[in-house]
Amino acid sequence: MLDPYLLASWLFLLAALAISWQAGNSKDRTVIIGIAIMAGASASVYSFLDYQSALYANLGIDTALLLWVTRYGVTGEKFWPIWFAGFHAVTVFFELGAILLPDDLRMVAWRLGTFWFLPAFSAMAVGLTLDRRRTQSRQGIPVTRE
């Protein structure tokens, strides 16, 4: 049976990626593609690896994503990558905790870490939408609701 939490999470993820894709420029879209690939890789490791190995793989994937988005945020002129990286850093912290904690607390730390994708992807979608509207208003293009 399909887990409703998992289904809602994937629907939210896909909606945030679609909104971000529409609002972002070509550099943003490169990052969005990378985030989508990393999300797919992160989800698929549980299909191919045992639980402990999957935790280590996820920590590696999410740390690489954190470093990449942070670099994009520091070198770019937009603020959404910094917000995304900040929220994603909490995920990485909890994943590290899930690896270091005893077995009975491991799932709690992992679940707390997975929660933080919601504000991270919200920051990306809202930030890109607001950036697009700000750019359009500066260029004298009427801002339309889509």
DSSP file (Angstrom, degrees, kcal/mol; ACC not computed):
  #  RESIDUE AA STRUCTURE BP1 BP2  ACC     N-H-->O    O-->H-N    N-H-->O    O-->H-N    TCO  KAPPA ALPHA  PHI   PSI    X-CA   Y-CA   Z-CA
    1    1 A M              0   0    0      0, 0.0     2,-0.3     0, 0.0     0, 0.0   0.000 360.0 360.0 360.0 142.7    0.0    0.0    0.0
    2    2 A L        -     0   0    0      1,-0.1     3,-0.0     2,-0.0     0, 0.0  -0.563 360.0-123.5 -77.7 130.4    1.2    3.5   -0.8
    3    3 A D     >  -     0   0    0     -2,-0.3     4,-2.4     1,-0.2     5,-0.2  -0.608  11.9-147.9 -73.7 122.6    2.2    5.6    2.1
    4    4 A P  H  > S+     0   0    0      0, 0.0     4,-2.7     0, 0.0     5,-0.2   0.850  98.5  54.7 -63.5 -33.1    0.1    8.9    2.1
    5    5 A Y  H  > S+     0   0    0      2,-0.2     4,-2.2     1,-0.2     5,-0.1   0.924 110.0  46.4 -63.5 -43.6    3.0   10.8    3.6
    6    6 A L  H  > S+     0   0    0      2,-0.2     4,-2.4     1,-0.2     5,-0.2   0.910 113.0  49.0 -65.6 -42.9    5.4    9.6    0.9
    7    7 A L  H  X S+     0   0    0     -4,-2.4     4,-2.3     2,-0.2    -2,-0.2   0.928 112.4  47.6 -62.8 -45.6    2.8   10.5   -1.8
    8    8 A A  H  X S+     0   0    0     -4,-2.7     4,-2.5     1,-0.2    -1,-0.2   0.884 110.9  53.0 -63.1 -38.3    2.2   14.0   -0.4
    9    9 A S  H  X S+     0   0    0     -4,-2.2     4,-2.6    -5,-0.2    -2,-0.2   0.929 110.8  45.4 -63.1 -45.7    6.0   14.5   -0.1
   10   10 A W  H  X S+     0   0    0     -4,-2.4     4,-2.7     2,-0.2     5,-0.2   0.881 112.4  51.1 -67.9 -37.3    6.6   13.6   -3.8
   11   11 A L  H  X S+     0   0    0     -4,-2.3     4,-2.3     2,-0.2    -1,-0.2   0.921 112.0  47.2 -64.1 -42.4    3.6   15.7   -4.9
   12   12 A F  H  X S+     0   0    0     -4,-2.5     4,-2.7     2,-0.2    -2,-0.2   0.921 112.3  50.3 -62.4 -44.6    5.0   18.7   -3.0
   13   13 A L  H  X S+     0   0    0     -4,-2.6     4,-2.4     1,-0.2    -2,-0.2   0.932 112.2  46.2 -60.1 -47.9    8.5   18.1   -4.4
   14   14 A L  H  X S+     0   0    0     -4,-2.7     4,-2.3     2,-0.2    -1,-0.2   0.886 113.0  49.8 -64.5 -39.4    7.2   18.0   -8.0
   15   15 A A  H  X S+     0   0    0     -4,-2.3     4,-2.6    -5,-0.2     5,-0.2   0.923 111.5  48.4 -65.3 -43.7    5.1   21.1   -7.5
   16   16 A A  H  X S+     0   0    0     -4,-2.7     4,-2.4     1,-0.2    -2,-0.2   0.901 112.5  48.8 -63.8 -40.3    8.0   23.1   -6.0
   17   17 A L  H  X S+     0   0    0     -4,-2.4     4,-2.5    -5,-0.2    -1,-0.2   0.904 112.1  48.7 -65.3 -40.7   10.3   22.0   -8.8
   18   18 A A  H  X S+     0   0    0     -4,-2.3     4,-2.1     2,-0.2    -2,-0.2   0.925 113.6  45.6 -65.8 -44.8    7.7   22.9  -11.5
   19   19 A I  H  X S+     0   0    0     -4,-2.6     4,-2.0     1,-0.2    -2,-0.2   0.918 115.2  47.8 -63.1 -43.3    7.0   26.4   -9.9
   20   20 A S  H  X S+     0   0    0     -4,-2.4     4,-2.2    -5,-0.2    -2,-0.2   0.888 109.2  53.7 -65.8 -39.6   10.8   26.9   -9.5
   21   21 A W  H  < S+     0   0    0     -4,-2.5    -1,-0.2     1,-0.2    -2,-0.2   0.919 110.6  46.5 -60.6 -44.0   11.5   25.8  -13.1
   22   22 A Q  H  < S+     0   0    0     -4,-2.1    -1,-0.2     1,-0.2    -2,-0.2   0.883 118.9  40.1 -67.7 -37.5    8.9   28.3  -14.5
   23   23 A A  H  < S+     0   0    0     -4,-2.0    -2,-0.2    -5,-0.2    -1,-0.2   0.714 102.0  85.1 -86.0 -21.2   10.2   31.2  -12.4
   24   24 A G     <  -     0   0    0     -4,-2.2     2,-0.1    -5,-0.2   101,-0.0  -0.314  69.5-128.1 -85.1 163.8   13.9   30.6  -12.6
   25   25 A N     >  -     0   0    0     -2,-0.1     4,-2.5     1,-0.0     5,-0.2  -0.260  46.8 -80.6 -93.1-171.2   16.5   31.6  -15.2
   26   26 A S  H  > S+     0   0    0      1,-0.2     4,-1.5     2,-0.2     5,-0.1   0.865 131.0  49.2 -65.4 -36.2   18.9   29.2  -17.0
   27   27 A K  H  > S+     0   0    0      2,-0.2     4,-1.6     1,-0.2    -1,-0.2   0.919 112.3  48.6 -67.5 -42.3   21.4   29.2  -14.1
   28   28 A D  H  > S+     0   0    0      1,-0.2     4,-2.6     2,-0.2    -2,-0.2   0.897 108.5  54.7 -61.6 -39.7   18.6   28.5  -11.6
   29   29 A R  H  X S+     0   0    0     -4,-2.5     4,-2.5     1,-0.2    -1,-0.2   0.840 102.7  55.9 -66.8 -32.3   17.3   25.7  -13.8
   30   30 A T  H  X S+     0   0    0     -4,-1.5     4,-2.0     2,-0.2    -1,-0.2   0.928 111.1  44.4 -61.9 -43.7   20.7   24.0  -13.8
   31   31 A V  H  X S+     0   0    0     -4,-1.6     4,-2.8     2,-0.2    -2,-0.2   0.894 111.0  54.1 -66.8 -40.2   20.5   24.0  -10.0
   32   32 A I  H  X S+     0   0    0     -4,-2.6     4,-2.4     2,-0.2    -2,-0.2   0.903 108.2  49.5 -61.6 -41.6   16.9   22.8  -10.1
   33   33 A I  H  X S+     0   0    0     -4,-2.5     4,-2.5     2,-0.2    -1,-0.2   0.924 111.6  49.4 -62.5 -43.8   17.9   19.9  -12.4
   34   34 A G  H  X S+     0   0    0     -4,-2.0     4,-2.6     1,-0.2    -2,-0.2   0.907 110.6  49.7 -61.4 -42.0   20.7   19.0  -10.0
   35   35 A I  H  X S+     0   0    0     -4,-2.8     4,-2.5     2,-0.2    -1,-0.2   0.910 111.2  49.5 -63.7 -41.7   18.3   19.1   -7.0
   36   36 A A  H  X S+     0   0    0     -4,-2.4     4,-2.3     2,-0.2    -2,-0.2   0.907 112.0  48.1 -64.4 -41.4   15.9   16.9   -8.8
   37   37 A I  H  X S+     0   0    0     -4,-2.5     4,-2.5     1,-0.2    -2,-0.2   0.925 112.8  48.2 -64.2 -44.3   18.6   14.4   -9.7
   38   38 A M  H  X S+     0   0    0     -4,-2.6     4,-2.8     2,-0.2    -2,-0.2   0.883 110.4  51.8 -65.0 -37.8   19.9   14.4   -6.1
   39   39 A A  H  X S+     0   0    0     -4,-2.5     4,-2.1     2,-0.2    -1,-0.2   0.919 111.6  47.0 -64.6 -42.6   16.3   13.9   -4.7
   40   40 A G  H  X S+     0   0    0     -4,-2.3     4,-2.0     2,-0.2    -2,-0.2   0.905 113.9  47.4 -64.3 -41.3   15.8   10.9   -7.0
   41   41 A A  H  X S+     0   0    0     -4,-2.5     4,-1.4     2,-0.2    -2,-0.2   0.905 110.7  52.4 -65.1 -41.7   19.2    9.4   -6.1
   42   42 A S  H  < S+     0   0    0     -4,-2.8     4,-0.4     1,-0.2    -1,-0.2   0.886 113.0  44.1 -62.8 -39.4   18.5   10.0   -2.4
   43   43 A A  H >< S+     0   0    0     -4,-2.1     3,-0.7     1,-0.2     4,-0.2   0.843 111.0  54.4 -73.8 -33.4   15.1    8.2   -2.7
   44   44 A S  H >X S+     0   0    0     -4,-2.0     3,-1.6     1,-0.2     4,-0.9   0.725  88.1  75.6 -78.2 -20.3   16.5    5.3   -4.8
   45   45 A V  H 3X S+     0   0    0     -4,-1.4     4,-2.2     1,-0.3     3,-0.5   0.827  89.2  60.6 -62.5 -28.0   19.3    4.3   -2.4
   46   46 A Y  H <4 S+     0   0    0     -3,-0.7    -1,-0.3    -4,-0.4    -2,-0.2   0.716 101.6  54.2 -71.0 -18.5   16.7    2.6   -0.1
   47   47 A S  H <4 S+     0   0    0     -3,-1.6    -1,-0.2    -4,-0.2    -2,-0.2   0.734 119.9  30.0 -82.0 -23.4   15.7    0.4   -3.0
   48   48 A F  H  < S+     0   0    0     -4,-0.9     2,-0.3    -3,-0.5    -2,-0.2   0.628 116.1  51.1-112.3 -17.6   19.3   -0.9   -3.6
   49   49 A L  S  < S-     0   0    0     -4,-2.2     2,-0.0    -5,-0.2    -1,-0.0  -0.822  82.7-102.1-122.7 158.7   21.0   -0.7   -0.3
   50   50 A D     >  -     0   0    0     -2,-0.3     4,-2.6     1,-0.1     5,-0.2  -0.313  48.8 -96.9 -70.5 167.2   20.4   -2.0    3.2
   51   51 A Y  H  > S+     0   0    0      1,-0.2     4,-1.9     2,-0.2     5,-0.1   0.888 121.4  46.6 -58.0 -47.2   19.2    0.6    5.7
   52   52 A Q  H  > S+     0   0    0      1,-0.2     4,-1.7     2,-0.2    -1,-0.2   0.920 115.1  46.1 -64.3 -44.6   22.6    1.5    7.3
   53   53 A S  H  > S+     0   0    0      1,-0.2     4,-2.5     2,-0.2    -1,-0.2   0.869 110.0  55.3 -65.0 -36.5   24.3    1.8    4.0
   54   54 A A  H  X S+     0   0    0     -4,-2.6     4,-2.9     2,-0.2    -1,-0.2   0.871 103.8  54.6 -65.3 -36.6   21.5    3.9    2.6
   55   55 A L  H  X S+     0   0    0     -4,-1.9     4,-2.3    -5,-0.2    -1,-0.2   0.930 110.5  45.6 -60.8 -44.9   21.9    6.3    5.5
   56   56 A Y  H  X S+     0   0    0     -4,-1.7     4,-2.0     2,-0.2    -2,-0.2   0.908 113.6  49.2 -64.6 -42.0   25.6    6.8    4.6
   57   57 A A  H  X S+     0   0    0     -4,-2.5     4,-2.7     2,-0.2    -2,-0.2   0.919 111.4  49.4 -63.3 -43.5   24.8    7.2    0.9
   58   58 A N  H  X S+     0   0    0     -4,-2.9     4,-3.1     1,-0.2     5,-0.3   0.893 108.2  53.6 -62.8 -39.7   22.1    9.7    1.7
   59   59 A L  H  X S+     0   0    0     -4,-2.3     4,-2.0    -5,-0.2    -1,-0.2   0.912 111.4  46.3 -61.4 -41.4   24.5   11.6    3.9
   60   60 A G  H  X S+     0   0    0     -4,-2.0     4,-2.2     2,-0.2    -2,-0.2   0.926 114.6  46.5 -65.1 -45.7   27.0   11.8    1.1
   61   61 A I  H  X S+     0   0    0     -4,-2.7     4,-2.4     1,-0.2    -2,-0.2   0.941 115.7  45.0 -62.1 -48.6   24.3   12.8   -1.5
   62   62 A D  H  X S+     0   0    0     -4,-3.1     4,-2.4     1,-0.2    -1,-0.2   0.832 111.7  52.3 -70.1 -31.7   22.8   15.5    0.8
   63   63 A T  H  X S+     0   0    0     -4,-2.0     4,-2.5    -5,-0.3    -1,-0.2   0.915 110.1  48.9 -68.0 -41.6   26.2   16.9    1.8
   64   64 A A  H  X S+     0   0    0     -4,-2.2     4,-2.4     2,-0.2    -2,-0.2   0.918 112.6  48.4 -61.5 -43.1   27.2   17.2   -1.9
   65   65 A L  H  X S+     0   0    0     -4,-2.4     4,-2.8     2,-0.2     5,-0.3   0.917 110.2  52.0 -62.6 -43.0   23.9   19.0   -2.6
   66   66 A L  H  X S+     0   0    0     -4,-2.4     4,-2.3     1,-0.2    -2,-0.2   0.928 111.9  45.3 -59.3 -46.7   24.5   21.3    0.4
   67   67 A L  H  X S+     0   0    0     -4,-2.5     4,-2.3     2,-0.2    -1,-0.2   0.898 114.5  48.9 -65.0 -40.4   27.9   22.3   -0.8
   68   68 A W  H  X S+     0   0    0     -4,-2.4     4,-2.2     2,-0.2    -2,-0.2   0.937 114.2  43.3 -67.0 -47.5   26.8   22.8   -4.4
   69   69 A V  H  X S+     0   0    0     -4,-2.8     4,-2.5     2,-0.2    -1,-0.2   0.883 113.2  53.4 -67.2 -37.3   23.8   24.9   -3.5
   70   70 A T  H  X S+     0   0    0     -4,-2.3     4,-2.6    -5,-0.3     5,-0.2   0.926 108.8  49.3 -62.1 -43.9   25.8   26.9   -1.0
   71   71 A R  H  X S+     0   0    0     -4,-2.3     4,-2.2     1,-0.2    -2,-0.2   0.918 111.5  49.1 -60.9 -43.2   28.4   27.6   -3.6
   72   72 A Y  H  X S+     0   0    0     -4,-2.2     4,-1.3     1,-0.2    -1,-0.2   0.901 113.0  48.0 -62.8 -40.4   25.7   28.8   -6.0
   73   73 A G  H  < S+     0   0    0     -4,-2.5    -2,-0.2     2,-0.2    -1,-0.2   0.885 112.7  47.0 -68.3 -38.8   24.2   31.0   -3.3
   74   74 A V  H  < S+     0   0    0     -4,-2.6    -2,-0.2     1,-0.2    -1,-0.2   0.871 119.1  39.5 -72.0 -36.8   27.5   32.6   -2.3
   75   75 A T  H  < S+     0   0    0     -4,-2.2    -1,-0.2    -5,-0.2    -2,-0.2   0.625 110.7  70.4 -88.7 -12.7   28.6   33.3   -5.9
   76   76 A G  S  < S-     0   0    0     -4,-1.3    -3,-0.0    -5,-0.2    -4,-0.0  -0.218  79.4-124.1 -95.3-173.5   25.2   34.3   -7.2
   77   77 A E  S    S+     0   0    0     -2,-0.1     2,-0.3     0, 0.0    -4,-0.1   0.305  78.8  90.7-114.9   6.2   23.0   37.3   -6.6
   78   78 A K        -     0   0    0      1,-0.1     4,-0.2    -5,-0.1    -2,-0.2  -0.722  61.3-148.7-104.9 156.4   19.8   35.6   -5.4
   79   79 A F  S >> S+     0   0    0     -2,-0.3     4,-1.8     1,-0.1     3,-0.8   0.684  79.6  82.6 -96.7 -20.3   18.9   34.7   -1.8
   80   80 A W  H 3> S+     0   0    0      1,-0.2     4,-3.0     2,-0.2     5,-0.2   0.848  87.6  56.3 -58.9 -35.4   16.9   31.6   -2.2
   81   81 A P  H 3> S+     0   0    0      0, 0.0     4,-2.8     0, 0.0    -1,-0.2   0.870 105.9  51.5 -65.6 -31.4   19.9   29.3   -2.4
   82   82 A I  H <> S+     0   0    0     -3,-0.8     4,-2.4    -4,-0.2    -2,-0.2   0.928 112.8  44.9 -67.7 -43.7   21.2   30.5    0.9
   83   83 A W  H  X S+     0   0    0     -4,-1.8     4,-2.4     2,-0.2     5,-0.3   0.931 114.3  49.4 -63.3 -45.2   17.8   29.8    2.5
   84   84 A F  H  X S+     0   0    0     -4,-3.0     4,-2.7     1,-0.2    -2,-0.2   0.939 112.2  48.2 -58.5 -47.4   17.6   26.4    0.8
   85   85 A A  H  X S+     0   0    0     -4,-2.8     4,-2.2     1,-0.2    -1,-0.2   0.881 109.6  53.2 -63.1 -38.8   21.1   25.6    2.0
   86   86 A G  H  X S+     0   0    0     -4,-2.4     4,-1.0     2,-0.2    -1,-0.2   0.937 113.6  41.5 -62.8 -46.7   20.3   26.7    5.5
   87   87 A F  H  X S+     0   0    0     -4,-2.4     4,-1.2     1,-0.2     3,-0.3   0.890 114.9  51.9 -66.7 -38.5   17.3   24.4    5.7
   88   88 A H  H  X S+     0   0    0     -4,-2.7     4,-2.3    -5,-0.3    -2,-0.2   0.821 100.5  62.5 -69.6 -29.0   19.1   21.6    4.0
   89   89 A A  H  X S+     0   0    0     -4,-2.2     4,-2.4     1,-0.2    -1,-0.2   0.866 100.1  54.5 -61.8 -35.2   22.0   21.9    6.5
   90   90 A V  H  X S+     0   0    0     -4,-1.0     4,-2.4    -3,-0.3    -1,-0.2   0.902 106.3  52.0 -64.6 -39.9   19.5   20.9    9.2
   91   91 A T  H  X S+     0   0    0     -4,-1.2     4,-2.3     2,-0.2    -2,-0.2   0.935 110.1  47.9 -59.6 -46.5   18.6   17.8    7.2
   92   92 A V  H  X S+     0   0    0     -4,-2.3     4,-2.4     1,-0.2    -2,-0.2   0.898 109.9  53.4 -62.6 -40.3   22.3   16.9    6.9
   93   93 A F  H  X S+     0   0    0     -4,-2.4     4,-2.1     1,-0.2    -1,-0.2   0.927 110.9  45.5 -60.2 -46.2   22.7   17.5   10.6
   94   94 A F  H  X S+     0   0    0     -4,-2.4     4,-2.3     2,-0.2    -1,-0.2   0.845 110.0  54.6 -68.9 -32.8   19.9   15.1   11.5
   95   95 A E  H  X S+     0   0    0     -4,-2.3     4,-1.6     2,-0.2    -1,-0.2   0.907 108.4  49.1 -65.1 -40.3   21.1   12.5    9.0
   96   96 A L  H  X S+     0   0    0     -4,-2.4     4,-2.1     1,-0.2    -2,-0.2   0.909 110.9  50.8 -62.3 -40.9   24.5   12.6   10.8
   97   97 A G  H  X S+     0   0    0     -4,-2.1     4,-2.6     1,-0.2    -2,-0.2   0.886 105.4  55.8 -62.2 -38.9   22.6   12.2   14.0
   98   98 A A  H  < S+     0   0    0     -4,-2.3    -1,-0.2     1,-0.2    -2,-0.2   0.840 110.0  46.5 -63.7 -32.3   20.7    9.2   12.6
   99   99 A I  H  < S+     0   0    0     -4,-1.6    -1,-0.2     1,-0.1    -2,-0.2   0.889 118.3  40.6 -74.8 -38.9   24.0    7.5   11.8
  100  100 A L  H  < S+     0   0    0     -4,-2.1    -2,-0.2    -5,-0.1    -3,-0.2   0.737  99.3  85.7 -85.0 -23.9   25.5    8.3   15.3
  101  101 A L  S  < S-     0   0    0     -4,-2.6     5,-0.1    -5,-0.2     0, 0.0  -0.321  88.6 -92.6 -77.1 159.5   22.5    7.6   17.5
  102  102 A P    >>  -     0   0    0      0, 0.0     3,-1.5     0, 0.0     4,-1.1  -0.242  44.8 -98.6 -65.5 163.2   21.5    4.2   18.8
  103  103 A D  H 3> S+     0   0    0      1,-0.3     4,-0.6     2,-0.2     3,-0.4   0.817 119.6  57.6 -55.3 -37.9   19.1    2.1   16.8
  104  104 A D  H 34 S+     0   0    0      1,-0.2    -1,-0.3     2,-0.1     4,-0.2   0.736 115.4  36.4 -71.3 -20.1   16.0    3.0   18.8
  105  105 A L  H <> S+     0   0    0     -3,-1.5     4,-1.9     2,-0.1    -1,-0.2   0.495  94.1  89.3-104.2  -6.9   16.5    6.8   18.2
  106  106 A R  H  X S+     0   0    0     -4,-1.1     4,-2.3    -3,-0.4     5,-0.2   0.901  86.4  49.1 -60.6 -44.9   17.8    6.5   14.6
  107  107 A M  H  X S+     0   0    0     -4,-0.6     4,-2.7     1,-0.2    -1,-0.2   0.860 108.0  55.2 -66.3 -35.0   14.3    6.7   13.0
  108  108 A V  H  > S+     0   0    0      2,-0.2     4,-2.3    -4,-0.2    -1,-0.2   0.945 110.7  44.5 -62.3 -48.0   13.3    9.7   15.0
  109  109 A A  H  X S+     0   0    0     -4,-1.9     4,-2.0     1,-0.2    -2,-0.2   0.904 113.7  50.5 -63.4 -41.2   16.4   11.7   13.8
  110  110 A W  H  X S+     0   0    0     -4,-2.3     4,-2.1    -5,-0.2    -2,-0.2   0.919 111.0  48.0 -64.7 -42.9   15.9   10.5   10.3
  111  111 A R  H  X S+     0   0    0     -4,-2.7     4,-1.4     1,-0.2    -1,-0.2   0.899 110.4  52.1 -64.4 -40.4   12.3   11.6   10.2
  112  112 A L  H  X S+     0   0    0     -4,-2.3     4,-0.7    -5,-0.2    -1,-0.2   0.888 110.2  50.1 -62.1 -37.5   13.1   15.0   11.7
  113  113 A G  H >< S+     0   0    0     -4,-2.0     3,-0.8     1,-0.2    -2,-0.2   0.893 106.8  53.0 -67.4 -40.1   15.7   15.4    9.0
  114  114 A T  H >< S+     0   0    0     -4,-2.1     3,-1.3     1,-0.2     4,-0.3   0.779  97.9  66.9 -69.3 -24.1   13.3   14.6    6.2
  115  115 A F  H >< S+     0   0    0     -4,-1.4     3,-1.9     1,-0.2    -1,-0.2   0.865  87.4  69.3 -59.8 -35.0   10.8   17.2    7.5
  116  116 A W  T <X S+     0   0    0     -3,-0.8     4,-1.3    -4,-0.7    -1,-0.2   0.509  77.9  77.1 -71.9  -3.7   13.2   20.0    6.6
  117  117 A F  H <> S+     0   0    0     -3,-1.3     4,-2.7     2,-0.2     5,-0.3   0.805  86.0  65.9 -70.7 -25.6   12.8   19.5    2.8
  118  118 A L  H <> S+     0   0    0     -3,-1.9     4,-2.0    -4,-0.3    -2,-0.2   0.966 106.5  36.5 -62.1 -54.4    9.5   21.3    3.1
  119  119 A P  H  > S+     0   0    0      0, 0.0     4,-2.4     0, 0.0    -1,-0.2   0.850 116.2  56.6 -67.9 -29.3   10.9   24.7    4.1
  120  120 A A  H  X S+     0   0    0     -4,-1.3     4,-1.7     2,-0.2    -2,-0.2   0.956 112.6  38.9 -64.1 -49.4   13.9   24.2    1.8
  121  121 A F  H  X S+     0   0    0     -4,-2.7     4,-2.4     2,-0.2     5,-0.2   0.818 114.2  55.2 -72.7 -29.5   11.7   23.6   -1.3
  122  122 A S  H  X S+     0   0    0     -4,-2.0     4,-2.9    -5,-0.3     5,-0.4   0.919 107.2  50.5 -64.7 -43.1    9.3   26.3   -0.2
  123  123 A A  H  X S+     0   0    0     -4,-2.4     4,-2.2     1,-0.2     5,-0.2   0.885 111.5  49.1 -61.5 -38.9   12.1   28.8    0.0
  124  124 A M  H  X S+     0   0    0     -4,-1.7     4,-2.3     2,-0.2     5,-0.2   0.956 115.5  41.3 -65.8 -50.2   13.2   27.8   -3.5
  125  125 A A  H  X S+     0   0    0     -4,-2.4     4,-1.9     2,-0.2    -2,-0.2   0.933 120.7  41.5 -66.5 -46.6    9.8   28.2   -5.1
  126  126 A V  H  X S+     0   0    0     -4,-2.9     4,-2.7    -5,-0.2     5,-0.2   0.919 115.1  51.5 -68.1 -42.9    8.8   31.4   -3.2
  127  127 A G  H  X S+     0   0    0     -4,-2.2     4,-2.4    -5,-0.4    -2,-0.2   0.918 112.0  45.4 -61.2 -45.1   12.2   33.0   -3.6
  128  128 A L  H  X S+     0   0    0     -4,-2.3     4,-2.2    -5,-0.2    -1,-0.2   0.884 112.9  51.0 -66.9 -37.7   12.3   32.3   -7.4
  129  129 A T  H  X S+     0   0    0     -4,-1.9     4,-2.1    -5,-0.2    -2,-0.2   0.927 112.5  45.8 -64.8 -44.3    8.8   33.6   -7.8
  130  130 A L  H  X S+     0   0    0     -4,-2.7     4,-2.4     1,-0.2    -2,-0.2   0.890 112.0  52.0 -66.5 -38.9    9.5   36.8   -5.9
  131  131 A D  H  X S+     0   0    0     -4,-2.4     4,-2.4    -5,-0.2    -1,-0.2   0.904 109.2  50.5 -62.0 -41.0   12.7   37.3   -7.8
  132  132 A R  H  X S+     0   0    0     -4,-2.2     4,-2.4     2,-0.2    -2,-0.2   0.923 111.5  46.9 -64.3 -44.0   10.9   36.9  -11.1
  133  133 A R  H  X S+     0   0    0     -4,-2.1     4,-2.4     2,-0.2    -1,-0.2   0.897 112.1  50.7 -64.8 -39.6    8.2   39.4  -10.1
  134  134 A R  H  X S+     0   0    0     -4,-2.4     4,-1.9     2,-0.2    -2,-0.2   0.920 111.6  48.0 -64.7 -42.8   10.9   41.9   -8.9
  135  135 A T  H  X S+     0   0    0     -4,-2.4     4,-1.6     1,-0.2    -2,-0.2   0.905 112.0  49.6 -63.7 -42.8   12.8   41.6  -12.2
  136  136 A Q  H  <>S+     0   0    0     -4,-2.4     5,-2.4     1,-0.2     4,-0.4   0.903 110.3  49.7 -64.7 -41.0    9.6   42.0  -14.3
  137  137 A S  H ><5S+     0   0    0     -4,-2.4     3,-0.7     1,-0.2    -1,-0.2   0.858 109.4  52.1 -68.7 -33.1    8.6   45.1  -12.3
  138  138 A R  H 3<5S+     0   0    0     -4,-1.9    -1,-0.2     1,-0.2    -2,-0.2   0.837 110.6  48.2 -68.7 -32.1   12.1   46.7  -12.8
  139  139 A Q  T 3<5S-     0   0    0     -4,-1.6    -1,-0.2    -5,-0.2    -2,-0.2   0.436 117.1-113.2 -87.7   0.3   11.9   46.1  -16.5
  140  140 A G  T < 5 +     0   0    0     -3,-0.7    -3,-0.2    -4,-0.4    -4,-0.1   0.636  68.1 144.3  77.7  14.6    8.4   47.6  -16.7
  141  141 A I      < -     0   0    0     -5,-2.4    -1,-0.3    -6,-0.2    -2,-0.1  -0.738  58.5-110.0 -84.9 129.1    6.8   44.3  -17.7
  142  142 A P        -     0   0    0      0, 0.0     2,-0.6     0, 0.0    -1,-0.1  -0.371  29.8-125.9 -60.4 132.6    3.3   44.0  -16.1
  143  143 A V        -     0   0    0     -2,-0.1     2,-0.3   -10,-0.0   -10,-0.0  -0.712  32.0-168.8 -83.2 119.4    3.3   41.4  -13.4
  144  144 A T        -     0   0    0     -2,-0.6     2,-0.6     2,-0.0    -3,-0.0  -0.799  23.7-120.6-110.1 151.8    0.6   38.8  -14.1
  145  145 A R              0   0    0     -2,-0.3    -2,-0.0     1,-0.1     0, 0.0  -0.804 360.0 360.0 -88.8 124.4   -0.7   36.1  -11.9
  146  146 A E              0   0    0     -2,-0.6    -1,-0.1     0, 0.0    -2,-0.0   0.389 360.0 360.0-112.7 360.0   -0.2   32.8  -13.5
